[in-house]
Amino acid sequence: MGCFCVEGKTEGYKSTLKRWNEEQFGNVRKNQKCIFQELNELELKEDVQFLNAKESLKKKKLQEEFWRVPRRNESLLRQKSRVKWLNEGGKNSKFFHTVVNWSGKKNMLNGLFVEDLSLDEPWRVKEEVFNLYKVRF
């Protein structure tokens, strides 16, 4: 019965969260396309004449937003994949192992270059990293 109460309460928030998401982020791909078009127009104008201060500031903000939007999209896709994994649980072992292997590869340190010397033995890599931090701290 306790789970039903919590589930009922979260259902009430679902529509509010969806509306907030639409207002806050909107359609990510559409936003990125609009930013790209505005930025392209400003750059074409800049090729012909100098931009005034207001246009230069707008261009700078658009460039910042242009790089921020893909990161948001990537974050959204990562969150959706986590939700999918939570919903499907152990049934989706291929997805689970793909995520685990990707995380492991991302965090792996295969080797190190020290003074034009390639180190790939784990104990040598550990030793060099330890010495680096020993010198710094």
C-alpha positions in Angstrom: 0.0 0.0 0.0 2.9 2.4 0.8 4.3 2.0 -2.8 0.9 2.8 -4.2 0.8 6.1 -2.3 4.2 7.2 -3.5 3.4 6.2 -7.0 0.2 8.2 -6.9 2.0 11.2 -5.6 4.7 11.0 -8.3 2.0 10.8 -11.1 0.8 14.2 -9.9 4.2 15.7 -10.5 4.7 14.1 -13.9 2.7 16.6 -15.9 4.2 19.5 -14.0 7.7 18.3 -14.7 6.9 17.7 -18.4 5.6 21.3 -18.7 8.7 22.7 -16.8 11.0 20.7 -19.1 9.3 22.1 -22.2 9.5 25.6 -20.9 13.1 25.3 -19.7 14.7 23.4 -22.5 12.2 23.1 -25.3 12.9 21.0 -28.3 16.7 20.6 -28.2 17.2 19.9 -31.9 15.0 22.8 -33.0 16.8 25.2 -30.6 20.2 24.0 -32.0 19.0 24.6 -35.5 17.7 28.1 -34.7 21.0 29.0 -33.0 23.0 27.7 -35.9 20.9 29.8 -38.4 21.2 33.0 -36.3 25.0 32.5 -35.9 25.4 31.8 -39.6 23.5 35.1 -40.4 25.7 37.1 -38.1 28.9 35.6 -39.6 27.7 36.3 -43.1 27.0 39.9 -42.1 30.4 40.1 -40.4 32.0 39.1 -43.7 30.4 42.1 -45.4 30.7 44.7 -42.7 31.7 45.2 -39.1 29.3 44.1 -36.4 28.2 46.6 -33.8 28.7 46.0 -30.1 25.2 44.6 -29.6 25.6 42.1 -32.5 29.1 41.1 -31.4 27.7 40.3 -27.9 24.8 38.4 -29.4 27.3 36.4 -31.6 29.4 35.5 -28.5 26.3 34.4 -26.6 25.1 32.3 -29.5 28.5 30.6 -29.8 28.4 29.7 -26.1 24.9 28.4 -26.4 25.8 26.5 -29.6 28.2 24.4 -27.6 25.9 24.2 -24.5 23.0 22.7 -26.4 24.8 19.5 -27.6 26.0 18.9 -24.0 22.4 19.2 -22.8 21.2 16.8 -25.5 23.9 14.3 -24.5 22.9 14.6 -20.9 19.3 14.1 -21.8 20.1 11.0 -23.8 22.2 9.6 -21.0 19.4 10.2 -18.5 16.9 8.5 -20.8 19.2 5.5 -21.2 19.4 5.2 -17.4 15.7 5.4 -17.1 15.4 2.7 -19.7 17.8 0.5 -17.8 16.0 1.0 -14.5 12.7 0.1 -16.1 14.0 -2.9 -17.9 16.4 -3.9 -15.2 18.2 -7.2 -15.6 16.2 -8.1 -18.7 18.4 -5.9 -20.8 21.8 -7.5 -20.0 23.3 -6.4 -23.4 22.5 -2.7 -22.6 23.9 -3.2 -19.0 27.1 -4.7 -20.2 27.5 -2.1 -22.9 27.2 0.7 -20.3 29.6 -1.0 -17.9 32.2 -1.7 -20.6 31.9 1.9 -21.9 32.5 3.3 -18.4 35.4 1.0 -17.8 37.1 2.0 -21.1 36.5 5.7 -20.4 38.2 5.4 -17.1 41.0 3.1 -18.1 44.6 4.3 -18.3 46.4 2.0 -20.7 49.8 3.6 -20.7 51.8 6.7 -20.1 54.5 8.6 -21.9 57.3 9.8 -19.7 60.2 11.7 -21.3 59.6 10.1 -24.7 59.4 6.6 -23.1 56.2 4.6 -23.4 55.2 2.8 -20.1 52.5 0.2 -20.3 53.3 -2.1 -17.3 50.8 -1.3 -14.5 53.4 -1.1 -11.8 55.5 1.4 -13.8 52.4 3.6 -14.6 51.4 3.6 -10.9 54.9 4.5 -9.9 55.1 7.4 -12.3 51.7 8.7 -11.3 52.7 8.4 -7.6 56.0 10.3 -8.2 54.1 13.0 -10.2 51.8 13.7 -7.3 54.5 13.3 -4.7 56.5 16.1 -6.4 53.4 18.4 -6.7 52.1 17.9 -3.2 
